[in-house]
Each structure stands twice: as structure tokens, then as C-alpha cells.
Amino acid sequence: MIANKEMYQKLAEKIINDIGYNINIIDKDGMIIASGIQERIGSYHAAGQQAFLSGKRIDITEENLAQYKGSDIGINQPFYNDGTIIGVIGITGHAQEILDFVHLVKSMIELMVEQEILKNTMFYRQRNKVYFALLLLNSKSEQDVVTLHRWSQSLGYQLSISRAAMVVRVDDYCESIPENLIDELKNIERSNKENILVSIDATTMVIFRAEDFAKKHGLQKNYDYCCQVQKIIQRELGVTSRIGIGSAYADFKEYAQSYDEAEFALKYSKKISPVKSIAPIEDCLFPYFLSKVPHALLHHFVQEKYECLQNQPELIETVIALAQCNQSLTKASQLLHVHKNTVIYRIKKIMDLTNINLQGSESDTLFAQFIAAYYYLQ
């Protein structure tokens, strides 16, 4: 048998409901592994075993019933998967009454088995992909590298190509991410077989997008690709999502680094711009680099001036906006949705509190960004 007993029991119960006759499903050893009569499960069925071994249908009548231990009047029909006998269906009843059901039941159970096996195969393949992705993110030893190569060959992925990690977080969704959504997302780039896309928890997906293939075949840039991902999530789940994008790495041992960048971009962008839903690491390189500096060292250099601003987030937001707008007062006021004079007032207030001139030297504006980044890293 290539399917489990629980699956066969479900199939037996469904068919019994459809045809109104009891059926038994029998394995190669003649054991009943599924039946509408619970007491028969686990018992020996001689006719079923003979039908399996011979590959031929065996009909049991009142005349030959005594020849078959543990059997009852009925028809025992082998069923197949890919041309191989995988079991026998025993339909209980007089042959003349149930003969019309034999081919129908055989076809039903073969189709159901095929569908169940396909579903299970897809489930196990997806589960294996999750394990593979987690290993990519957490491999440390040489043995892990050997295991990764083995899994990549099994799943059909190349490890010698450039990939960028994307972390997709679904908002306000209380259930696990469904498999059909992952299938839909794969359809965005069906030709790109090297994309690794898995759901790692109830609200998070990770995509390792193959950059080499995308560039070679003129596919969408990462930002446009992520827009497509968000549209499908909105359509299928009815919720919004946020996506962080890491940079591309050619060495698979550095895919985890790309994932770290994507996670940082996702979290940092949510703090400074809640409406921004796609966050490439390139948009927050400065704070990302700062996040790698020991906290004690950052604290030493910025604490005094940081304390002057930490309880006034509107001043921090102004520093960030000016940095994003290349110190343009007009553009910063538009970004902040305030009057230009409000921006000027805030700049003066920052100067009074910290002695930092946001329209002065380059070192002053850089240090102000330094403090603002530190604020959002807390």
C-alpha cells in the first residue's frame, strides 16, 4: 500500500455512503485495513489476498464461500496506481446485485487514491522546502553545508546562483497561510523554477528570489515583483501585507544575511513610515549599519543629545524627513503634511535643544540622522 490506513478508511466511508453497500479494502497480505464494519478491520480476508496475488477479480458466492477464510459473499476487485496493484476492494453483496458497481467503485477509489497521493506529495514537498529554507537560514557547520547540497539536489534547486531574500508578513490574518496562496504566488514567475517560496509560520512567508534568472530573462525588478505579491495576497486573503527586501548574494552561505537585511528593513520601515508596505534594505542602509555597531558604543556618542529629543517624536520625524528630502524644506513639509513654517520652527527647536544645525554643516546633518536612527533602533 502506498497510502495510509486513515486515508483508505476515509475513502471506504465515502464510497459506502455513495453506493449503499459495505466495502473492505484489503492489502497484499490479505489484511482488511479499512471497512464499514469496524470489527473487521485487522482481520484476514483470504479472497482479497488471492485477488491481490493473482491480479484477477474473485467473486464469492454461497457455493464457494467455504473456500475463503474470513470472507463474505461479494466481489473482490484489485485496484491500481500507475499500473501497479496497490490493494483490493471487497464489495459485500450478491454478485448480480453489485456487478454494476464494480468498475465504478474501482475507478472512484483509484481516482481518490491518486488525488490523495498527489496532495500528500505536495504537502511533503512543501514541508521539505520549509526545512530546506530554515537550513539555509541557520546552517553553521560543514555538515549543514553537506546536508544543504543533498536537499538542493533532491528539490531541484541550484545553490550556485544569486538570490535575494524577501520577508512577507501578512497583516490581520488569523489563520495559517493556505497552500493555494503559495501556488498563486509561484505563478507570478512560473518560468523561474529557482525561486524558493515557503511559509515559515502562520503570518510569514520567505521568498529567495533567483536574481540571475530574473535579470537574464528581463523579469520584473524586485519592487515590482513585490507589488504583484501584495496584489495576490489582497485578492486571495482580503488582507494587506508588508514586504522587506534584502540584497542579492551569490554565495548560498550568505542568503541568511539577505534574510537579516529583509527583516530589518521590514521592521524599521514600519516604525518610521507605517504606510510604506515595501521596504528595500537600500532605503535604510544607514540605520542598518548602525544596528551592527555595539549598543554601548552608540550610547556613548549619542546619549546626551538623544535625551533632548527622545520625548519629542515630531522632531525626530523632521530629521528623518529632511534626510529623505535632501534637506529641502518644501519637500519635507509635504512629506510630513505640515506647513513649511512648522518645519522651520522644528529645525530651530532642534538647534536650541541640541546645538545641531540641520541647515548647517554636513557633519551636523549626518549626526542628526545618527540620533534619529538611534531613536528608532531602540
Buried (B, 14 or more C-beta within 10 A) or exposed (E): BEBEBEBBBBBBBEBBEEBEBBBBBBBBEBBBBBBBBEEBBEBBBBBBBBBBEEEEBBBBEEEEEEEBEBBBBBBBBBBBBEEEBBBBBBBBBBBEEBEEBBEEBBEBBBEBBBEBBEEBEEEEEBEBBBBBBEBBBEBEEEEBBEBBEEBBEEEEBBBEBBBBBBBBBBEEBEEEBEEEBBEBBBEBBEEBEBBBBBBBEEBBBBBBBBBBBBEEEEBEEBEEBBBBBBEBBEEBBEEBBBBBBBBBBEEBBBBBBBBBBBBBBBBBBBEBBEEEBBBBBEBBEBBBEBBEEEEEEBEEBBEEBBEBBBEBEEBBBBBBBBBBBEBBBEBBBBBBEBEBEBBEEBBEBBBEBBEBBBEEEEEBBEBBBBBBBBBBBE
